[in-house]
Amino acid sequence: MQKTVSSGILLTSFAYFLFSVQDASVKWLVVALPVWQILFVRSVTIFLLCFAFGGRPILRAARHSPVLKPLFLRNLLLLAAWLSYYTAARDLGLAELTTLYYASPIVMTILSVPILGEKVPGYRWLAVATGFVGVVIACGVAVKGIELSLPVYLALQAAIFWAIATVLLRKTALQERTQVQMVISSGLFVLYTAMVVPFVWQPISALDLALMAGTGVLAGIGQFALFEGMRRAPVSVLAPFEYTSLVWAFALGYLIWSDVPGSNVFVGAVLIFSAGLIIIATERFGGRFRVRT
């Protein structure tokens, strides 16, 4: 069965949009609630959604999956990434947080060579570089005052952990169907967070609970799209499209926190979309839209 790189790009871009909405929701929640509590409710929501659609057969498949051990390692990395990211979100603006985090596509592209054995043509490096320049320009004003601090370090650490976890996802995505991977991932997160959440749990309102559960729904759909995207295209192709979530971050920052973007944001956005167009054009004209998985 053949999967198209074009559908992988669309799914991955959609996933990053949903993750941007999720990040804005979490940034809102972490002001008053512990990160562990938010991740616990989020993970329980995803697990219940998977069980609702897959029932007991999907739980049996998860127990005997060949990617159970690799996903255990990957989810530890993700847990460390999200804890670092959401803790940094307490003190950094959404634009600052997103900019620092965008070291991850570069790390992904670099790691795809030794870990996955991908051949990264020059145009993919050009796309990653173009997207990163767009990020720097778009956030030039927003990050002007950033100094080395614990939140800044945590955001960069999150970027590295996320990059490694994403490269590992490409390996597991080729060995197991998406629904099973989601059950394993969310189940592991429920276990991880359940060990800590009794010690940090705080009373919550019905609205906060609904927001956390809604975040879980968004994250679940985003995970499905990302996992499917990774099945269909190499990491080095998809990495530049992660930059598109910066555009959504600025849009959400304006809608929620009334952060008015400057002209540099629009210049940066043009470069970010140009990075995607470089990949799309060269893959299409190079006849690489169809790859066997």
N, C-alpha and C positions, 0 to 999 in steps of 0.2 A: 504493500500500500504506500502511495506517495503522498507526502504532505507538501504544501507550497510555502515557500519562504514569505510570500506576500501575506498569507493568512497569519503566519507567525508574527509578522511585524504589526498587523492590525490588532491581534489579540494582546500582544505585549504593550502596545501603546494604550489600549483600553485599560489594561491592568494598572499601568502607572497613573492614569487618570483617577481610578478608584483609590489607589494608594494615597494620592494627594488629598482626596476628600477625607480618607481615613486619618491621615496625619493632622489635618486641620481639626478634626473632631477630637483626636487625642490631645492635641495642644490645648484645646479648650478644657478637657477633662483633668489633665495633670495639674492644673492650678490648685485643685482642691482634693484630688484623689491620688492614692499611690499607684505607681506604674504597674506593680504586681497585680493589684486588684482589677485594673483595666484589662490587662492581658489575660487574666483568668476568665473573666466574663466573655471577652472576645473569643477565646479558644473554646470555651464550652458552647458558645453559639455556633461556631463553625462545625464542631464535632456533631452537635445535634442535627444540623442541617444535612451533613453527610449521611448520618444514620437514617434520617427521614427519607432520603432519596435511595439509599442503598440497602437499608435493612441489615439483618444478620449476615447475609452472604458477604457483604463488603467488610464486615468485622472479621470474618473467617479469612478472607483474602488478605487482610492487613496483617493478621497474626503470622501467616506463612509467607509473607512477601520477601523476595530476595533483597529488597532495598531497605529492610527494617534497620539494620545496623548502620548503613551509610546515612540514613535519614536521622538516626539518633545523633550522630556527629553534626550533621547539618543544622539540626534544630537547636543544638547547644550554641552554635555560632549565631544563629538567628536570635536566640534569646539574649545573648550578650549584645548583639547589634541593637535590638529594640530597646533593651534597658538603657544602653548608652544613649541612643537617639532620643528617647522620650524623656530621660532625665535632663539631657541638654536642652530639650524644648522648654523646660521651666524658665530658663534664663536667656535664651536666644530668640530673636525674632524669626518668623517663619522663613523670610528671605535669607537671613544669615545662616540658619540651620540647613536650609536646602543647598546653599552654595558650598558650604564645607563638606556636605555629604556627597557632592558630585565629584569627589575623587574616585568614587566607586566604578564608573564606567571605564576609566583608564586602567584601574587595577584589574577589572574583569577581562579586558582585552589582552593585557599582559599575561594573565594567568591561563587564558584559554589556550595558549601555545604549549606550555609544558604539561599541563594537567589533561587537556582534552586532545592535544595533538592537532589543533586547528592551524591552518595556514592563513595568516592574516595579510591580505594584499594591502598595498599602499593606500588605496582609496578608503579602506576601513579605518586606518590610522588617521587619515585626513578628516574623516567624518567625526571621529572621537575628538580630535583636536579642535575642529571647527565648533562643535557643540560646547566644548569646555570654554573656549574663548567667548562664545555667546553667553555662557553662564557668568563669567567674570565681568563682562560688560553690563549685562542685565542687573547684576547685583553690586556693581561698582560703588554706587552711592550707599546702598544698604549696608555693605560690609566695610566701609571705609574706616570705621572705628574699632574693628575687631582686633583684639589683642589676645595673645596666648593665655589661656585660662583653662580651668577644669572643664567647663561646658564645651569650649572649642575642641579640646582634646577628645572629649567623649564623642562629639559629632564626627571627628575624623576617624576615631576607632570604629564607630558604627559603619562608616563607609567601607573600611577594609574588611570587617567581618561580613558585611552584606555581599561584597564582591566575591569573597571566597565561597559563601553559601550559594550564591547564584551559579557559579561555575560548577559546583557539586550538583546543583539541581539539574543541569544539562545532562550529567551522567546518569542520574536516577530516572530522569524523565524518559530516557530511551529504553529503560528496563521494566517500567511499571506504569499502569494506567493512572490517569490523573486522580480519579476519585479515591483510589486506594492510598495514594501518596498523601492526599489531603486528610484522610482519616488518621493515618499514622502521625502526620505532623501535628494536627490539632490535638490528638490524644496525648502525644508526648508533652505538648505545651500545657495541657490541663494538669498532667502529673507534676511537671516542673513548678508551675505556679501554685498548685495546691499545697506544696510543702511550705510555702512562705506566706501565702495569703491569710491564714488564720491569725498571724502575728501582726499584720498591717491593715486588716480589714477595717473600713470606716463605714458608718451608717450612710446610706445613700437614699436619695429621693427617687420617686418613680421616673422622673424625667432623666436623671443620671443613668438609671438602669436601662431605660429605653435607648439612650444615646450609646451606651456601651454595647448593648445588643445590636443596635443598628450598625455600629462600627464593625462588629463581627460579621454581619451580613455583607457589608461592603468588602471587607477583607476576604471573606470566603469566595465571593464572585471574582475578586481580583486575583486571588490565588489560583482559581481554576483557569482564568485567562492566561496568567503567567506560566503556569505549568504546561498548558497546551501550546503556548507560544514557543516555549523552550523545546518542545518535542519537534517543532517544525523548522527551526532555524538555528544556525550556529550562534554562540554567545557573541562572537565578534561582530556579527551582523546586527544583533539586537541591542548591544550595549549603547550606541548613540541615542536610541529612542528613549532611554531613561531620562535624557535631558528635557524631554517634552513636559515632564511633570513640574519643572520649574515654572513654566508658563501658567500651569494650573495653580501653582502655589501663590503666584502673584495675584491671579484673579480671585482666589479665595481670600487672600489677605485683604484685598480691596473690599470684597463683599462682606466679610465678617468683622475685620478690625479697622476698616476704612483706611487702609494703607494705600495711598495714591501712588501708582507707579510713574516714574519719570520717563523721559524720552529714551534714556539708555535701556530701559526694559524692552521697548519695542525694537530697538536695534539688536539687542541680544536675542530676542525672540526670532527675528529674521534669520540670524546665524544658526540658532538651534534647529529651526525647520529646514534650513539649508543642509545641515548635517544629515537629517533624515532623507532629504531628496538625493544627496550624494549616494547613499546606500541604495535607495529605490532605483535610481536611474542606472547605476552601474550594474546592479544585480539583474535588472530587466534586460539591459542591452547586452549583458554578458551571458544571457541565457541560463542564469543560475536560479531562477525562481522555483525550480523543482528539484528537491533533494530527497534522496531515499533515507528513511529513518529506520 
